[in-house]
Amino acid sequence: MAETVSYQVIGKEASGKPVQGFISAGSAAEAKKRAKLNPRFRDATLVSVRRKKNFSYRVRHGNKTIDGYQSAYTRQEVVAALERIGFEVRWVRRHFDFRFRAASNEIVSFVGTSARLLEQKLPYTEVLQVMANSVKDKNMKVALRDIILDLKNGMDSREAFIKQGKVFGEHTALMLGIASKSGDMTTIFKSVSQLVERQAEFKKGLTSALILPAVTSLTLVGAIAFYVLFLLPKMMKLMGPLIDEMPPLTEFTLSFSDTLQANLVLIILLFGLAIGGFYAYIMSPNGRLQLHKYIVKIPYVGNILRNTSTEIFCRVLGIMYASAGENIETMQLAAESSGNKWLAQQIRTVAIPTMLKYGTELAKALEAVNFFPEMFISRFKTAAETGAVKDTASQLADYYQMENHYAMKNLINFIEVFISVIIMGAMIFLTLLSSETASLNIRSM
C-alpha cells in the first residue's frame, strides 16, 4: 500500500471565486482524481496541487536562538506562522527527511509493550506517548511522534500508521492501523506482537545459520572467478603452443572465459536492466498483485507464505467476527491484514459480491477465492453449519501458526544443505580443473 500524504488542492470556480481543500493520497495524480470526485471541486478548475512538506527553520526570540521543524505546503506558510507568534525568522529551508525501517527488535519491543500497556487499560494516546518517549530507535521515535500529531489533527488512525509504513514495514503498519480501529485493540496487538516476533526470530535464525556458508560461498566464487578469468587464460597463453591436446573441461572453461570477458560490460548492463526492470514492475500496483498471486505457487516456500496469510486472515476474522450482524467489512479488513494483495482483491471482487448478490454461504464464497488450503475450506463449511465461525477461525489461526513454526525450521535446514551442496560442487569443479591443468601433456622443446 502506497504511503499517503496530505495535499492542498486549490481551484477556481467559473465566477472566479477561489476554492481550497485538503486531500490525503498516495500521489499528486491520485489527489487530482479524488478532488474531481469531491463536490467542492466538481465545477471548479484545478489551479494547483501542493504536497505537504517538512521545513527546518532558525528563529530568534529575544536573545535566544531556536531551531525547529514544521510541516507545511509552502515555505511562505512557515514564515508567516513564525512571524505571527512574534519570532524573528533567520531562515526557513526545505528539510529532506530520509527514514529507514526500524530494527526488528525495536518493532517487536514496541508492539509487545504496547499490547501489555493496553491490557492494563491505559488510553491508546497515552500508550503512544509513553512509547515515543521510551523507544531508542530514532526512526521509530520520529514516526510515533508523527502518528500522535496526525491523530491530534484528526487523521484516521489507520491512515496515520500506513503513512509510517517505511519505518514499521507496510504489513505491520497496516495491521496496527486496523487494530487501532477495531473493538478489540488489545487482542490484535497481541497477535501482531506474536507474528512480528516469529518473523524476527526466523530472520535471526536464518541469518545466523547462513552467515558461515555465505562467507564460504563468496570466497569460493571469488577463487573460481580469479582462476577462470585471470589465472587460467594467462597460463594457457604461455603454454598453449606447447600443448598437444587440450583436456575437455579446460577447453570448455577457456571458451567460457573468453566469451565472458568479451561481453562483460554487456552482461553486467543486461543483468542490471533485468533486475531493475523486475524490481520496478513488482513495485507497481499490478506487478505487486501478480507477484502475490504466483509467489504462493512456489514449492514449499509458497506454501509457507500461503499459510502465513491464511493464519493472519483467520486471526483477524476470529477477533472481529460478530456472531450476528454485518461482517463484510470484517472480511475485507482480515484480507487486507493478510499481507497478500491478491487475496485482498479476490475477497473484495469475488467473495463479497458473491455473498451480497447471491446470498452465498461464507465457506462457498471463500472457496471461490481460489487461495485457501483445502482443510481451511472444509473446516469453514462445518463452522457455517454449526455457527462456530469465530471459534473455528481462531483454531485455524493457531494450527497454521504451529505448522509454519516447524516449516520455517525445516526451510532453514534445507537452505543449509542446499548451500553445502553448491559449495561442494564448486570445490569439485575447481579441483578437477586444477588437476587437468597440472597434468597437461607439454611437447618437448
Long-range contacts (C-beta under 8 A, 24 or more apart in sequence): 1-162, 1-165, 1-170, 1-174, 2-26, 2-27, 3-162, 3-163, 3-165, 3-166, 4-159, 4-162, 4-163, 5-51, 5-52, 5-163, 6-51, 6-52, 7-31, 7-49, 7-50, 7-51, 7-52, 8-48, 8-49, 8-50, 8-52, 8-73, 9-35, 9-41, 9-46, 9-48, 9-49, 10-46, 10-47, 10-48, 10-49, 10-50, 11-35, 11-41, 11-44, 11-45, 11-46, 11-47, 12-44, 12-45, 12-47, 13-43, 13-44, 13-45, 14-43, 14-44, 18-47, 19-44, 24-155, 24-159, 50-74, 53-94, 53-95, 54-94, 54-95, 54-96, 54-97, 55-92, 55-93, 55-94, 55-95, 56-92, 56-93, 56-94, 56-95, 57-82, 57-89, 57-90, 57-91, 57-92, 57-93, 58-89, 58-90, 58-91, 59-87, 59-88, 59-89, 59-90, 60-87, 60-88, 60-90, 61-86, 61-87, 61-88, 65-90, 69-95, 97-142, 99-139, 99-142, 99-143, 99-166, 99-167, 100-139, 100-166, 100-167, 101-139, 101-166, 101-167, 101-168, 101-169, 102-137, 102-139, 102-140, 102-143, 102-167, 102-168, 103-137, 104-196, 104-199, 104-200, 104-203, 104-204, 105-200, 106-135, 106-136, 106-137, 106-140, 107-140, 107-168, 107-169, 107-172, 107-196, 107-200, 108-193, 108-196, 108-197, 108-200, 109-135, 110-135, 110-140, 110-144, 111-172, 111-176, 111-189, 111-192, 111-193, 111-196, 112-193, 112-197, 114-189, 114-193, 115-186, 115-189, 115-190, 115-192, 115-193, 118-185, 118-186, 118-189, 119-186, 119-190, 124-180, 124-185, 125-151, 139-167, 140-167, 140-168, 142-167, 143-167, 143-168, 156-181, 157-181, 171-337, 171-339, 172-196, 174-336, 174-337, 174-339, 175-312, 175-316, 175-337, 178-316, 178-333, 178-336, 178-337, 182-319, 182-320, 182-333, 183-320, 184-319, 184-320, 187-319, 188-316, 188-319, 191-312, 191-315, 191-316, 191-319, 191-397, 194-401, 195-312, 198-401, 198-404, 198-405, 198-408, 202-408, 202-412, 205-408, 205-409, 205-412, 206-412, 206-415, 209-412, 209-415, 209-416, 210-415, 210-416, 210-419, 213-416, 213-419, 213-420, 213-423, 214-419, 216-423, 217-419, 217-422, 217-423, 217-426, 220-423, 220-426, 220-427, 220-430, 221-426, 223-430, 224-426, 224-429, 224-430, 227-430, 227-433, 227-434, 228-253, 228-256, 228-257, 228-433, 229-257, 229-260, 229-261, 232-257, 232-433, 232-437, 233-257, 233-258, 233-261, 235-437, 239-440, 239-442, 242-442, 242-443, 242-445, 243-440, 243-441, 243-442, 243-443, 244-441, 244-443, 245-441, 247-436, 247-440, 249-432, 249-433, 249-436, 250-433, 250-436, 250-437, 250-440, 253-433, 288-341, 289-341, 289-342, 289-345, 290-342, 292-340, 292-341, 292-342, 292-343, 293-342, 296-340, 296-342, 296-371, 300-407, 300-411, 300-414, 301-411, 303-407, 304-404, 304-407, 304-408, 304-411, 305-340, 306-371, 306-373, 307-373, 307-400, 307-403, 307-404, 307-407, 308-339, 308-400, 308-404, 309-338, 309-339, 309-340, 309-343, 309-371, 310-338, 310-372, 310-373, 310-376, 310-396, 310-400, 311-396, 311-397, 311-400, 311-401, 311-404, 312-337, 312-338, 312-339, 312-397, 313-337, 313-338, 313-343, 314-376, 314-393, 314-394, 314-396, 314-397, 314-400, 315-393, 315-394, 315-397, 317-389, 317-390, 317-393, 318-390, 318-391, 318-392, 318-393, 318-394, 318-397, 319-394, 321-389, 321-390, 321-393, 323-387, 323-389, 323-390, 328-352, 328-355, 328-356, 340-371, 342-371, 343-369, 343-371, 346-370, 346-371, 362-389
